[in-house]
Amino acid sequence: MDPIFHAKNITLIINILIENDFPLKFIFDTINNKIKDITRKKISRTNNLENNKKSINSSWFIVYVPILTEKFKQFNK
C-alpha cells in the first residue's frame, strides 16, 4: 500500500474526530493502538509463513507399500 494514501486517510479521520470534539489523547491513543495491532498481525503472519515454509521443506517421510512399490518399479525400467 501507498504510505501517502494511509497518511491522507489518517489525517482525514483525525480531523473528523477533532471536529466532533473527541479528546486528542483518545484520538491518538486509539490510532497508535490500531497501528501497533496491525503491525503485530503483519509480523505474526510473516513469521507463520516463514515457519510454514521451513516445515514444508524439512518434513519428509516415506511409506512403503509392497504392492504399489512393485507396480511403480515397472515405470522405472
Helices and strands as residue ranges (DSSP letters): H 3-19, H 24-58, H 66-76
